[in-house]
Amino acid sequence: MDINLVDQDLYAREGAPHDRFAWLRANDPVHRHAGGGLGWPDFWAVTRHADVVQVSRRPDLFSSSRKLALFEEMPEEQREFQRMMMLNQDPPEHTRRRSLVNRGFTPRVIGALEQHIRDICHDLVDEARGRSSIDFVRDIAAPLPLYVICELLGAPVEDRDKLFTWSNQMIGAEDPDYAADPTEGRDAAAEVYAYANRLAAERREEPRDDIITKLLRPDDNGEVLDENEFDLFVLLLVVAGNETTRNAASGGMLGFFEHPEQWRRLVADRALAGTAADEIVRWVSPVNLFRRTATADTVIGEQEVKEGDKVVVFYTSANRDEDVFADPGVFDIGRTPNPHIGFGGGGAHFCLGNHLAKLELRVLFEVLAERLPNLAQAGPARRLRSNFINGIKELPATVS
């Protein structure tokens, strides 16, 4: 079988290559993969659930910092700046930063947002019901997390369009619909960085009761995020907080369109929205992969890996692992237990915003099932040209 797990055109045409993932899990679960013609070094493709968890939970052996978590090759001086982002840090630096940022993402803080999220969802549905057809991505899935991010940042709601554009340019830097060339992604990151800087200056001058003000203050130990750390956190929030929820919601709605019996289940029993949120994250796996670098000679499964080797974990594959999930190719919104790793395989980099993402998905699909039970697909989905994000750019739907 021809194995190329990083062909961006393949993801744009077909979505995730589940047939190749299944073959690898059965025959070569830690596969020596060529760079894919993209100028990347060769790497070990890790496709089984247990092995992805192993790599995720051993940052001492599999570093995010040494060569960064994504495949962008760059000079060492540029890497030093990128290492200030939590995504590209290892403990103890990552532990310190995460403990500072976590103040804004406790279950209590996130739980207090539920009514606001529900109001946003109802407003979006009100707008959709005024039209005979919508683009589910543009009109429902994309605005929801952007409104929530504006709430978290204490930013004006009218800024959501700027955040939407910048996020698209960063994540879609290889997609011609979003960026003419990859430099637009770097320019967009610079725009977000400057935007965060302005927000921080405003809050220092005029504190408010919001997460931004909280994060700019010292914690109980007197630790505080410095200016660069804060700006890079906002950059990460704009991308991760937007893209994960947007694409989970879009891919989840497509899953319902393709499995109408599951939509009927949810319409009949909206209490299933909680387990549906987890199944949507498993089914879609919004983040496809991350890279690590081996810090010593070690073994993954039965495969020897050398110090300095690149190791790429594929969450999309792990979430369809036959050894973990019964009927993994079935979309089942009542699935329980559901030990998916759509938010990471545990360990230091488990998604900080997982409670928020699941809350947004649960509330969104509760409201959709209640108020738009006859929502129907009206045309083919258009997928993002990316091997990093399992994304959908357009999903036409009719509202009756």
C-alpha positions as CSV (number, residue, x, y, z in Angstrom):
1,M,0.0,0.0,0.0
2,D,1.2,3.5,-0.8
3,I,1.6,5.3,2.5
4,N,1.6,9.0,2.6
5,L,0.0,10.5,5.7
6,V,1.0,14.1,5.1
7,D,-0.3,14.7,1.6
8,Q,-2.3,17.9,2.0
9,D,-4.1,17.5,-1.3
10,L,-5.3,14.0,-0.1
11,Y,-6.8,15.6,3.0
12,A,-8.5,18.3,0.9
13,R,-9.9,15.7,-1.5
14,E,-10.9,12.8,0.8
15,G,-10.4,13.8,4.4
16,A,-8.3,11.7,6.8
17,P,-6.8,8.5,5.1
18,H,-8.5,6.0,7.4
19,D,-7.7,3.1,5.1
20,R,-4.0,3.7,5.4
21,F,-4.2,4.3,9.1
22,A,-6.1,1.0,9.6
23,W,-3.4,-0.9,7.5
24,L,-0.6,0.6,9.6
25,R,-2.3,-0.2,12.9
26,A,-2.5,-3.8,11.8
27,N,0.8,-4.2,10.1
28,D,3.3,-1.4,10.9
29,P,2.0,0.7,13.8
30,V,5.3,2.6,14.2
31,H,6.1,3.2,10.6
32,R,9.2,4.8,9.1
33,H,7.7,7.5,7.0
34,A,9.4,9.6,4.4
35,G,9.2,13.3,4.7
36,G,6.4,13.4,2.1
37,G,8.1,15.6,-0.4
38,L,7.5,18.6,1.8
39,G,11.1,19.2,2.9
40,W,10.5,17.5,6.2
41,P,12.9,15.0,7.8
42,D,11.8,11.4,7.8
43,F,9.8,10.4,10.9
44,W,8.2,7.6,12.8
45,A,4.4,7.6,12.3
46,V,2.7,6.4,15.5
47,T,-0.8,5.2,14.8
48,R,-2.0,3.0,17.7
49,H,-3.9,4.4,20.7
50,A,-1.6,2.8,23.3
51,D,1.6,4.1,21.5
52,V,0.2,7.6,21.1
53,V,-0.6,7.6,24.8
54,Q,2.9,6.4,25.6
55,V,4.6,9.1,23.7
56,S,2.2,11.8,25.0
57,R,2.9,10.9,28.7
58,R,6.7,10.8,28.5
59,P,7.8,14.4,27.7
60,D,11.2,13.4,29.1
61,L,11.6,10.9,26.3
62,F,9.6,12.7,23.6
63,S,10.3,16.4,23.5
64,S,8.0,19.1,22.1
65,S,10.8,21.7,22.6
66,R,13.9,20.2,20.9
67,K,12.6,20.6,17.3
68,L,9.1,22.0,18.1
69,A,5.7,20.4,17.9
70,L,4.9,21.2,14.3
71,F,6.7,20.5,11.1
72,E,8.0,24.0,10.3
73,E,11.7,23.8,9.9
74,M,13.5,27.0,10.8
75,P,16.8,28.4,12.0
76,E,17.6,27.8,15.7
77,E,17.3,31.5,16.6
78,Q,13.7,31.4,15.4
79,R,13.1,28.2,17.3
80,E,14.1,30.0,20.5
81,F,11.2,32.4,20.2
82,Q,8.8,29.6,19.3
83,R,9.8,27.7,22.4
84,M,8.1,30.5,24.5
85,M,4.7,29.1,23.3
86,M,3.3,26.3,25.6
87,L,2.8,24.1,22.6
88,N,6.6,23.9,22.1
89,Q,7.6,23.6,25.8
90,D,8.6,20.7,28.0
91,P,8.4,20.5,31.8
92,P,9.4,22.3,34.0
93,E,8.9,25.4,31.8
94,H,5.6,24.1,30.5
95,T,4.4,23.2,34.0
96,R,5.0,26.7,35.2
97,R,3.3,28.4,32.2
98,R,0.3,26.0,32.3
99,S,-0.3,26.6,36.0
100,L,-0.4,30.3,35.4
101,V,-2.8,30.1,32.5
102,N,-5.0,27.4,34.1
103,R,-6.5,30.0,36.4
104,G,-8.7,31.1,33.5
105,F,-9.8,27.6,32.6
106,T,-10.9,25.9,35.8
107,P,-14.2,24.0,35.6
108,R,-15.9,26.7,37.7
109,V,-14.8,29.5,35.4
110,I,-15.9,27.5,32.3
111,G,-19.1,26.4,33.9
112,A,-20.1,30.0,34.5
113,L,-20.1,30.5,30.7
114,E,-22.8,28.0,29.9
115,Q,-25.7,30.4,29.8
116,H,-23.8,32.8,27.7
117,I,-22.9,30.1,25.3
118,R,-26.5,29.0,25.1
119,D,-27.6,32.5,24.3
120,I,-25.0,32.7,21.5
121,C,-26.3,29.5,20.1
122,H,-29.9,30.7,20.1
123,D,-28.9,33.9,18.5
124,L,-27.0,32.1,15.7
125,V,-30.1,29.8,15.2
126,D,-32.4,32.9,15.1
127,E,-30.2,34.3,12.3
128,A,-30.2,31.0,10.4
129,R,-33.9,30.5,10.6
130,G,-34.3,33.8,8.7
131,R,-32.7,32.2,5.6
132,S,-33.7,29.2,3.5
133,S,-30.1,28.0,3.2
134,I,-26.9,28.5,5.2
135,D,-23.2,27.6,5.2
136,F,-23.0,25.7,8.5
137,V,-19.3,26.6,8.9
138,R,-19.6,30.3,8.2
139,D,-23.0,30.8,9.9
140,I,-22.9,28.4,12.9
141,A,-19.6,26.6,13.6
142,A,-17.2,29.5,13.1
143,P,-19.0,32.3,15.0
144,L,-19.6,30.3,18.2
145,P,-16.0,29.8,19.4
146,L,-15.1,33.3,18.1
147,Y,-17.9,34.9,20.2
148,V,-16.7,32.8,23.2
149,I,-13.0,33.9,22.6
150,C,-14.1,37.5,22.5
151,E,-15.9,36.9,25.8
152,L,-12.8,35.3,27.4
153,L,-10.5,38.1,26.1
154,G,-12.9,40.8,27.0
155,A,-12.6,41.9,23.4
156,P,-15.3,43.7,21.4
157,V,-17.6,41.2,19.6
158,E,-17.0,43.1,16.4
159,D,-13.3,42.0,16.5
160,R,-14.4,38.4,15.8
161,D,-14.1,38.9,12.0
162,K,-10.5,39.9,12.4
163,L,-9.8,36.9,14.6
164,F,-11.6,34.6,12.1
165,T,-9.4,35.9,9.2
166,W,-6.2,35.7,11.2
167,S,-6.9,32.2,12.4
168,N,-7.7,31.0,8.9
169,Q,-4.5,32.4,7.6
170,M,-2.4,30.8,10.3
171,I,-4.0,27.3,10.1
172,G,-4.8,27.5,6.3
173,A,-1.4,28.8,5.3
174,E,-1.1,25.9,2.8
175,D,-4.7,26.4,1.5
176,P,-5.0,28.9,-1.4
177,D,-8.5,29.9,-0.2
178,Y,-7.0,31.3,3.0
179,A,-3.5,32.4,2.1
180,A,-1.8,33.3,-1.2
181,D,1.5,32.0,0.3
182,P,2.7,30.7,3.6
183,T,4.1,34.1,4.6
184,E,0.5,35.3,5.2
185,G,0.3,32.8,8.1
186,R,3.4,34.4,9.7
187,D,2.0,37.9,9.1
188,A,-1.3,36.9,10.7
189,A,0.5,35.6,13.7
190,A,2.3,38.9,14.0
191,E,-1.1,40.7,13.9
192,V,-2.5,38.5,16.7
193,Y,0.6,39.1,18.7
194,A,0.2,42.9,18.4
195,Y,-3.5,42.6,19.1
196,A,-2.7,40.8,22.4
197,N,-0.2,43.4,23.3
198,R,-2.9,46.1,22.9
199,L,-5.4,44.2,25.0
200,A,-2.8,43.7,27.8
201,A,-2.0,47.4,27.8
202,E,-5.7,48.3,28.1
203,R,-6.2,45.9,31.0
204,R,-3.2,47.1,32.9
205,E,-4.5,50.6,32.5
206,E,-8.2,49.7,33.2
207,P,-8.6,46.2,34.9
208,R,-11.8,44.4,34.4
209,D,-13.5,41.2,35.7
210,D,-12.3,39.0,32.9
211,I,-9.7,36.3,32.2
212,I,-7.2,38.7,30.6
213,T,-7.0,40.8,33.8
214,K,-6.7,37.7,35.9
215,L,-3.8,36.3,33.8
216,L,-1.9,39.6,34.0
217,R,-1.9,39.5,37.8
218,P,0.6,37.5,39.9
219,D,-0.6,34.1,41.1
220,D,-0.6,33.0,44.8
221,N,3.1,32.4,44.5
222,G,3.9,35.8,43.0
223,E,4.5,34.3,39.5
224,V,3.3,36.3,36.5
225,L,3.2,35.9,32.7
226,D,5.7,38.3,31.1
227,E,4.7,40.3,28.0
228,N,5.9,37.7,25.5
229,E,4.4,34.8,27.4
230,F,1.0,36.6,27.6
231,D,1.0,37.5,23.9
232,L,1.9,34.0,22.8
233,F,-0.9,32.6,25.0
234,V,-3.4,34.8,23.3
235,L,-2.1,33.6,19.9
236,L,-2.5,30.0,21.0
237,L,-6.0,30.7,22.3
238,V,-7.1,32.4,19.1
239,V,-6.0,29.4,17.0
240,A,-6.6,26.4,19.3
241,G,-9.8,27.8,20.9
242,N,-11.2,28.6,17.6
243,E,-10.1,25.8,15.2
244,T,-10.8,22.8,17.5
245,T,-14.4,23.8,18.3
246,R,-15.2,25.1,14.8
247,N,-13.9,22.0,13.0
248,A,-15.4,19.6,15.6
249,A,-18.8,21.2,15.2
250,S,-18.5,21.2,11.4
251,G,-17.3,17.7,11.2
252,G,-19.9,16.6,13.8
253,M,-22.7,18.1,11.7
254,L,-21.3,16.3,8.6
255,G,-21.3,13.1,10.7
256,F,-25.0,13.6,11.5
257,F,-25.8,14.4,7.8
258,E,-24.0,11.1,6.8
259,H,-25.7,9.2,9.6
260,P,-29.2,10.6,9.8
261,E,-30.3,7.9,12.3
262,Q,-27.9,9.4,14.8
263,W,-29.5,12.9,14.2
264,R,-32.9,11.4,14.8
265,R,-31.6,9.9,18.1
266,L,-30.4,13.3,19.3
267,V,-33.6,15.1,18.2
268,A,-35.6,12.6,20.1
269,D,-33.4,12.7,23.2
270,R,-31.3,15.9,23.6
271,A,-29.8,14.4,26.8
272,L,-27.5,12.5,24.5
273,A,-25.7,15.8,23.6
274,G,-23.1,15.1,26.4
275,T,-21.9,11.8,25.0
276,A,-22.4,13.1,21.5
277,A,-19.8,15.8,22.2
278,D,-17.2,13.2,23.0
279,E,-18.1,11.0,20.1
280,I,-17.9,14.0,17.7
281,V,-14.4,14.8,19.0
282,R,-13.4,11.1,18.5
283,W,-15.0,10.9,15.1
284,V,-13.6,14.2,13.7
285,S,-10.3,14.3,15.6
286,P,-9.9,18.1,14.8
287,V,-6.2,18.0,15.4
288,N,-4.6,15.2,13.3
289,L,-1.0,15.1,14.5
290,F,1.8,16.6,16.5
291,R,5.5,16.0,16.4
292,R,7.9,15.0,19.1
293,T,11.7,14.4,19.1
294,A,13.2,11.5,20.9
295,T,15.7,12.6,23.7
296,A,17.3,9.2,24.1
297,D,17.3,5.8,22.4
298,T,14.0,4.1,23.4
299,V,11.3,1.8,22.2
300,I,7.7,2.6,21.1
301,G,5.7,-0.6,21.0
302,E,8.2,-3.0,19.6
303,Q,10.1,-0.5,17.5
304,E,13.5,0.9,18.4
305,V,13.8,4.6,18.1
306,K,17.1,6.6,18.2
307,E,17.8,9.8,20.0
308,G,17.0,12.7,17.7
309,D,14.5,10.8,15.7
310,K,11.3,12.6,14.8
311,V,8.1,11.0,16.2
312,V,4.7,12.0,14.9
313,V,1.5,10.9,16.8
314,F,-1.7,10.6,14.7
315,Y,-4.7,11.2,17.0
316,T,-7.0,10.5,14.0
317,S,-5.7,7.0,13.7
318,A,-5.6,6.3,17.5
319,N,-9.3,7.4,17.7
320,R,-10.3,4.5,15.3
321,D,-8.1,1.9,17.0
322,E,-9.9,-1.5,16.9
323,D,-8.2,-2.6,20.1
324,V,-9.8,0.3,22.1
325,F,-13.1,1.0,20.5
326,A,-15.9,-1.4,19.6
327,D,-16.9,-0.7,15.9
328,P,-14.6,2.3,15.6
329,G,-15.9,3.1,12.1
330,V,-19.4,3.6,13.5
331,F,-20.6,7.1,14.5
332,D,-22.5,6.4,17.8
333,I,-23.5,9.4,19.8
334,G,-24.3,7.2,22.8
335,R,-20.9,5.6,22.9
336,T,-19.7,4.9,26.4
337,P,-17.0,4.5,27.6
338,N,-15.3,6.7,25.1
339,P,-11.6,6.9,25.9
340,H,-10.8,9.1,22.8
341,I,-7.7,11.2,22.7
342,G,-9.0,14.0,20.6
343,F,-7.7,16.4,23.2
344,G,-4.4,14.7,23.4
345,G,-3.1,11.5,24.9
346,G,-2.8,12.7,28.4
347,G,0.4,14.1,30.0
348,A,1.7,17.6,30.0
349,H,0.1,18.7,26.8
350,F,-3.5,17.5,27.4
351,C,-5.7,20.2,26.0
352,L,-6.2,23.0,28.5
353,G,-9.5,24.0,26.9
354,N,-11.1,20.6,26.7
355,H,-13.9,21.5,29.2
356,L,-14.7,24.6,27.2
357,A,-14.7,22.8,23.9
358,K,-17.0,20.0,25.2
359,L,-19.4,22.6,26.7
360,E,-19.6,24.5,23.5
361,L,-20.3,21.3,21.5
362,R,-22.9,20.0,24.0
363,V,-24.8,23.2,24.1
364,L,-24.6,23.8,20.4
365,F,-26.0,20.4,19.4
366,E,-28.7,20.6,22.1
367,V,-29.9,23.9,20.6
368,L,-29.7,22.7,17.0
369,A,-31.6,19.5,17.8
370,E,-34.3,21.5,19.6
371,R,-34.7,24.4,17.1
372,L,-33.4,23.1,13.7
373,P,-34.5,19.4,13.7
374,N,-34.9,19.4,9.9
375,L,-31.5,20.8,9.1
376,A,-30.3,19.0,6.0
377,Q,-27.1,18.9,3.8
378,A,-27.5,20.9,0.6
379,G,-24.2,20.3,-1.1
380,P,-20.7,18.7,-0.8
381,A,-18.5,19.7,2.1
382,R,-15.2,21.4,1.1
383,R,-12.3,20.3,3.2
384,L,-9.3,22.3,4.4
385,R,-6.0,21.6,2.6
386,S,-4.1,20.7,5.8
387,N,-2.5,17.6,7.3
388,F,-2.5,19.2,10.8
389,I,-6.2,20.2,11.1
390,N,-9.1,17.9,10.0
391,G,-11.0,20.9,8.8
392,I,-14.1,21.8,6.8
393,K,-14.3,25.1,5.0
394,E,-17.8,24.9,3.7
395,L,-20.9,22.8,4.5
396,P,-24.1,24.0,2.7
397,A,-27.3,23.2,4.5
398,T,-31.0,24.0,4.2
399,V,-33.2,25.2,7.0
400,S,-36.9,24.4,7.1
